[in-house]
Amino acid sequence: MNILLLGSGGREHAFAWKITQSKRCSKLYIAPGNAGTSALGQNVPISPLDFSALEKFVLENQIEMVVVGPEEPLVRGIWDYFQERAQLKKIPLIGPSKAGAMLEGSKAWSKKFMLRHNIPTAGYQEFTSETLEAGLAYLKNHALPIVLKADGLAAGKGVVICQSNAEAAVEMREMLGGKFGTASARVVVEEFLEGIEFSVFVMTDGKNYKILPEAKDYKRIGEGDTGPNTGGMGAVSPVPFVDAAMWTKVEERVIRPTVEGLKKEKIPYNGFIFIGFISVRGEPFVIEYNCRMGDPETEVVLPRLKNDLVSLFGHCAAGSLGRVKIRTDKRTATTVFLVSGGYPGEYEKGKVISGLDKVKGALLFTPELPQPKEEIASALAVG
């Protein structure tokens, strides 16, 4: 079948690598793709947010499946767009409805969802510019440190941890004043949880679910997990401290009630649920939901997945995931990013990475590049 993959990052490169291993994929298009994906399929210069242009391309190229990589098209309602059009409705689109994508699209909405379904998470309150004074009063007596989160999508930059009540008050004013644009028109103030984080990935057809290999990402730039935070400098799977007892708690307390909650609330959802956890003295709490796979975690999850990914997508679209058994490679996968010195601050651009053809025993994935000549590669070693 002809498949269209939306996105342009390392996550999408990993998806393209896995999709093209399937005998069910006859031709892969990636919109817009990157330098790495061009070796696996045909890049198409269309934004994932240009729904009308995507519609035209899908119909003209006999696309039989659409896989959505990033969150923004989902939050904006690409699934609903397809469902509302007779010619598109019959084409499987892997990703949740706009209502389902609210798990990631609104921190406040996802918190309310967790409360409705008794899913363990940190305590919170939410405030807007209209309730600023109440928010400032709330912060005065809040335990330290204090976590402030922009309610909407903020490109991974909308979370601030404040070490004093005064700092939190200044931050709340700035966030509600537009620091993160419309994303921080509502601010969630959250209890700080101390522990160790890990990520769990679930595929669901809205009724059934399958758990994919877990991962843990690392965001600090320096050796030994030191230095400034980035969007992610690497990841590992499996996660050594996630044992059988933790898996039981994760599935019974979070995964099952999440999928059942979506079903009870009649929210269409066929795609991925990324659940960010923190283990606090051996008890799992949900930090956040994402409505798609993570980056860089996808680069360690998919190489450990033995199943045909296109076949999994087919079952997801057909509502038959219950028939599937997930098969996982027991070896360890690790991803490490290669970036210019100085990143994530000021750094030299335009450098070319060479010798990639000489790399042995590793997969190479290319993340999203700000400019065509600015090459930043990531290397994933398996085993």
Secondary structure as GFF3:
##gff-version 3
##sequence-region A 1 383
A	DSSP	beta_strand	2	7	.	.	.	ID=ss1
A	DSSP	alpha_helix	10	19	.	.	.	ID=ss2
A	DSSP	beta_strand	27	32	.	.	.	ID=ss3
A	DSSP	three_ten_helix	37	39	.	.	.	ID=ss4
A	DSSP	beta_strand	42	43	.	.	.	ID=ss5
A	DSSP	alpha_helix	51	60	.	.	.	ID=ss6
A	DSSP	beta_strand	65	68	.	.	.	ID=ss7
A	DSSP	alpha_helix	72	75	.	.	.	ID=ss8
A	DSSP	alpha_helix	78	83	.	.	.	ID=ss9
A	DSSP	alpha_helix	86	89	.	.	.	ID=ss10
A	DSSP	beta_strand	93	94	.	.	.	ID=ss11
A	DSSP	alpha_helix	102	105	.	.	.	ID=ss12
A	DSSP	alpha_helix	107	116	.	.	.	ID=ss13
A	DSSP	beta_strand	124	128	.	.	.	ID=ss14
A	DSSP	three_ten_helix	129	131	.	.	.	ID=ss15
A	DSSP	alpha_helix	132	140	.	.	.	ID=ss16
A	DSSP	beta_strand	146	150	.	.	.	ID=ss17
A	DSSP	beta_strand	159	162	.	.	.	ID=ss18
A	DSSP	alpha_helix	165	176	.	.	.	ID=ss19
A	DSSP	three_ten_helix	181	184	.	.	.	ID=ss20
A	DSSP	beta_strand	186	191	.	.	.	ID=ss21
A	DSSP	beta_strand	196	204	.	.	.	ID=ss22
A	DSSP	beta_strand	209	211	.	.	.	ID=ss23
A	DSSP	beta_strand	216	222	.	.	.	ID=ss24
A	DSSP	beta_strand	226	237	.	.	.	ID=ss25
A	DSSP	alpha_helix	244	250	.	.	.	ID=ss26
A	DSSP	pi_helix	251	255	.	.	.	ID=ss27
A	DSSP	alpha_helix	256	264	.	.	.	ID=ss28
A	DSSP	beta_strand	271	280	.	.	.	ID=ss29
A	DSSP	beta_strand	283	290	.	.	.	ID=ss30
A	DSSP	alpha_helix	298	301	.	.	.	ID=ss31
A	DSSP	three_ten_helix	302	304	.	.	.	ID=ss32
A	DSSP	alpha_helix	309	318	.	.	.	ID=ss33
A	DSSP	three_ten_helix	321	323	.	.	.	ID=ss34
A	DSSP	beta_strand	333	337	.	.	.	ID=ss35
A	DSSP	three_ten_helix	356	358	.	.	.	ID=ss36
A	DSSP	beta_strand	362	365	.	.	.	ID=ss37
A	DSSP	beta_strand	378	382	.	.	.	ID=ss38
###
